[in-house]
Amino acid sequence: MKKLYLLFCFVYINLCGHAKTDSVYIDVSTLKYASEFERTQFSQLDKKGTFNALHFLYCLDSTVTAEKAAQIEQKLNTFFDEKLSPLIGNKNTDKAIKAVFKQLHDNLLTKYVKESRFERLLDNGEYNCVTASALYALAFQKFGIPYQLRSTTDHVYVIANPGPNQLLIEATDPVGGAFSYNEQYKRTY
C-alpha cells in the first residue's frame, strides 16, 4: 500500500506541476525497475519531460507492456468520451461532477478491496480510496474540472471544484460520495 501511495503522490505532483525544481535531481539510471515499461516511463520523463499519469499508475504492474498500456488508455478514453463527455456539457458544475461521480462508480467501481492496485480497478472493478481517487483525478483532469487530492494518515479523497462551491468526492461511498463540502455542511457536521 505504501508503494502505491508514494507512486500516487508522485503522479499527483507531476499532474499539478509542483515537482519542477532545479534543486533536486534523481538519476533515473540508478533506480531499480519492476519492468521495462516502468523504466521507459521514467526515462521519458527524465529525457523528454513526457508524463502520462495513467501509464505511471500502471508502473506497479510488472506485466504491463507499452501495447497493453495503450489498449487500456484507449479503452478508458473511449469510456470518458462516450459516457462522461455528454455529462460535462451541463452548465451546472455541481450536477456535472455528481453525474461523473455516478457514471464512474456505476460502471467501473464494483468491489471495495482494502489492498488494491490501479490495474485491478480497470481489469475487474476492484478499488480502494487511492485507486478510485486516481480514477476521478484522471477524469477531472481530462475534462478540465479543477480538483485537489487530499490525504489523511489512512485515507485519500478528492475535492472537486475547490473553493466556495467545492464538492467532496468520497470514492468509497457509492451512494452519497459526491456532496457539497461548504460552510453549512461544516457547521452541521
C-alpha positions in Angstrom: 0.0 0.0 0.0 2.9 2.4 0.8 4.5 1.9 -2.6 1.1 2.5 -4.3 0.5 5.7 -2.2 4.0 7.0 -3.0 3.6 6.4 -6.7 0.2 8.1 -6.5 1.7 11.1 -4.8 4.4 11.3 -7.5 1.7 11.2 -10.2 -0.3 13.9 -8.5 2.7 16.2 -8.0 3.5 15.9 -11.7 -0.1 16.5 -12.8 -0.1 19.7 -10.8 3.3 20.8 -11.9 4.7 21.2 -8.4 7.6 18.8 -9.0 9.6 21.2 -11.2 12.7 22.1 -9.3 16.4 22.6 -10.1 17.5 21.9 -6.5 16.9 18.1 -6.6 17.7 15.7 -9.4 17.4 11.9 -9.3 19.5 10.0 -11.8 16.9 7.5 -13.1 19.6 5.2 -14.4 20.4 4.3 -10.8 16.9 3.2 -10.0 15.7 -0.4 -9.9 12.6 -1.1 -12.1 10.0 -3.8 -11.9 9.6 -3.9 -15.7 10.9 -2.4 -18.9 7.6 -0.4 -19.2 8.4 1.3 -15.8 11.9 2.1 -17.0 10.6 3.6 -20.2 8.1 5.8 -18.3 10.8 7.2 -16.0 13.2 7.6 -18.9 10.7 9.6 -21.0 10.0 11.8 -18.0 13.7 12.4 -17.4 14.8 12.9 -21.0 11.7 14.4 -22.7 9.6 15.7 -19.8 6.8 13.4 -21.1 4.4 12.4 -18.4 1.4 10.2 -18.8 -0.4 9.8 -15.4 -2.3 6.6 -16.4 1.0 4.9 -17.5 2.6 5.8 -14.3 -0.3 4.3 -12.3 0.3 1.1 -14.3 4.1 1.0 -13.5 3.3 -1.1 -10.4 2.1 -4.0 -12.6 5.3 -5.7 -13.7 3.4 -7.5 -16.6 2.3 -4.3 -18.3 3.8 -3.6 -21.7 3.6 -0.5 -23.9 1.0 -2.2 -26.0 -1.2 -3.2 -23.1 -0.9 0.3 -21.6 -2.0 1.8 -25.0 -5.0 -0.6 -25.1 -6.0 0.4 -21.5 -5.6 4.1 -22.3 -7.8 3.7 -25.4 -10.4 1.8 -23.5 -10.5 4.5 -20.7 -10.6 7.4 -23.2 -13.4 5.7 -25.1 -15.4 5.4 -21.9 -14.6 9.0 -20.9 -15.7 10.2 -24.4 -18.8 8.1 -24.7 -20.1 8.2 -21.1 -18.7 11.2 -19.4 -18.3 13.8 -22.2 -22.1 14.3 -22.6 -22.4 14.9 -18.9 -19.8 17.7 -18.8 -21.8 19.8 -21.3 -24.1 20.6 -18.4 -23.6 24.2 -17.3 -24.1 23.4 -13.6 -20.7 22.2 -12.5 -22.1 20.5 -9.3 -24.5 18.5 -11.4 -21.8 17.6 -13.9 -19.4 16.5 -11.2 -22.1 14.4 -9.4 -23.1 12.8 -12.8 -19.4 12.0 -13.5 -19.1 10.5 -10.0 -22.2 8.3 -10.5 -21.1 7.1 -14.0 -17.6 6.2 -12.9 -18.9 4.4 -9.8 -21.7 2.6 -11.5 -19.7 1.5 -14.5 -16.1 0.9 -13.3 -16.0 0.5 -9.5 -17.6 -2.7 -8.4 -15.9 -4.1 -5.3 -14.0 -2.3 -2.5 -10.8 -4.1 -1.6 -8.5 -2.6 1.0 -5.3 -3.6 -0.7 -6.0 -2.9 -4.4 -3.8 -1.6 -7.2 -4.8 0.5 -10.1 -4.6 -2.2 -12.7 -7.1 -4.3 -10.7 -9.6 -1.3 -10.9 -9.8 -1.4 -14.7 -9.4 -5.2 -15.0 -12.2 -6.2 -12.7 -13.6 -3.2 -10.8 -11.7 -3.7 -7.5 -10.8 -0.4 -5.9 -9.8 1.4 -2.7 -9.7 5.0 -1.8 -6.3 5.6 -3.5 -7.1 3.9 -6.8 -10.6 5.3 -7.1 -9.4 8.8 -6.3 -6.8 8.4 -9.0 -9.5 7.5 -11.5 -11.6 10.5 -10.5 -8.5 12.7 -10.8 -7.8 11.3 -14.3 -11.4 12.1 -15.4 -11.4 15.6 -13.9 -8.0 16.3 -15.5 -9.3 15.2 -18.9 -12.4 17.5 -18.7 -10.7 20.5 -17.1 -12.5 20.2 -13.8 -10.3 21.7 -11.1 -9.6 19.3 -8.2 -7.3 18.6 -5.3 -6.2 15.3 -3.9 -6.2 15.1 -0.2 -4.9 12.5 2.2 -5.0 11.7 5.9 -2.9 9.1 7.6 -5.1 6.3 6.3 -7.4 7.7 3.6 -7.3 9.6 0.2 -10.1 11.6 -1.3 -10.7 14.3 -3.9 -12.0 17.8 -3.6 -13.6 18.8 -6.9 -14.0 22.4 -7.9 -12.0 23.7 -4.9 -13.3 26.9 -3.4 -16.6 28.1 -2.0 -18.7 25.7 -4.2 -16.4 22.6 -3.8 -17.6 19.1 -3.7 -16.0 16.3 -1.7 -15.6 13.1 -3.7 -15.6 10.2 -1.3 -14.8 7.4 -3.7 -15.6 4.6 -1.2 -19.2 5.8 -0.8 -21.1 4.8 -4.0 -24.4 6.4 -2.9 -23.5 9.7 -1.1 -19.9 10.1 -2.2 -20.2 13.4 -4.0 -21.5 16.1 -1.7 -21.1 19.8 -1.0 -18.4 20.5 1.4 -19.3 24.1 2.3 -19.6 26.1 5.5 -23.2 24.9 6.1 -22.0 21.3 5.9 -19.1 22.0 8.2 -21.4 23.7 10.8 -23.9 20.8 10.6 -21.1 18.3 10.9 
